[in-house]
Amino acid sequence: MSVQRLNLRFHLEREEERRAWEYLQGVENSKNRAIIQAVNAYAEAQAKQIREDAFLNRIVETIRAELKSVPQPMVTQTSPQTQSNPVDEAAEQVEIEDTVLNFLDFFG
């Protein structure tokens, strides 16, 4: 049987460490088991967050790519009042992308 040992220290002046110490003092069964479960839960949560972030990034990139392929409305009149300004079009495209991304934030 292979056993690895690890010593911990808690600085009780630090709020986070004091709370961890107090939690362990209240554990009725194995403190070792409680620490192992906490470390594993933390590692699993980190891995899940990484997977979710990668998934959301793929969604955002897919939507951006699709938005680029959507044709822009064509101007039918050439009067000075209706001529499009490339700067305005770029700003409008950014606004559309921001709107879509804000919508996606609702799910994340």
Secondary structure, DSSP 4 states (H G I P E B T S, - for coil): -----------TTSHHHHHHHHHHHH-SS-HHHHHHHHHHHHHHHHHHHHHHHHHHHHHHHHHHHHHHHSPPPPP---STTT---HHHHHHHHHHHHHHHHHHHHTT-
